[in-house]
Structures are given as structure tokens and as C-alpha cells.
Amino acid sequence: MERVVAGENFAELLSRLVKAIVALHRGSSGGLDLLVRHLRLAGRQDLTRLGRQMARAEDKLEVVLQQVEALDAAPRELPAQEPGTAVAPGSARRSVWRPALAGASVVAVPLGGALVAMHPPSIVGAEEALALAVAVVALIAVTARATLALASRRGGRS
């Protein structure tokens, strides 16, 4: 056995065996990545990207929360209106919807990114995807508006 191990042929055989094992490992990991991608399962890269997006969304949400708390702490004063001047129609409505839409966008952007990462779009069925996106944005905006309305009513009673 010592003569076989000490020979040049054994070293060459061992070298080829290691190369074959490394090539097999590379091929199998690449094949598994393709399999995961074709099954539309979230891979390691997708999860890493989603984690980064969630961290950014949490940071933005924290900033929004701080601004809301600062607004709640500030005294609420309405600007004095001169007699005879009217408020432009729709301006009060826009001012109520603006925070709701801002909050909805903070939620909708990372959620949309996550959905696109998990289920990449195809050209087939683009109309249905657009209709679904519009419905989701509308649902989020209405929910955000209702939440703000309930929060302002609750804050007014305290």
C-alpha cells in the first residue's frame, strides 16, 4: 500500500478525483438554483433582496411614525380665514387624502416589490395584473384613509 500511495499515479488519480468532485458540486448547485428559479420559489438572492427592502420600508415607516407623533404633540390651530374668502373646493379633501396616500405608498412599494420578486410578471395577462395592482393600491389607500379618520376621531376625544 505504501508503494501505491507513494507513486505518481496515485497523486494524479487523487487530483482527478478532487476535480471531478468540485465540478459535480458546481453543476449540482447551479442545477438546483435553476430548479428553484423555474419552480418560482424564493431563492437565497430573492430572500436577501426582500430583507433589504423590508429594512428600508421599516426605516421609512419609523420616520413616518415619528412625524405623526410630532404632529400629535403639536397644538392644533387652524389658520385665521378672512371673512368673505372661501376655501377652494376639494382642497380640504386633498389635505385629508395626502397623508393616507403617503402611508399607502410606504406599504405598497415594498409589497409590490416582494410580489414581483416572488412572481415575476409575464406579458401574457398584463391586463389582469394591472387591474389587480390598481385594486390593491385602492384597497390600501382606502384602508389608510379609514385608519387616519379613526385615529383623528380617537385623538380628538382624549
Disulfide bonds with the S-S distance in Angstrom:
none
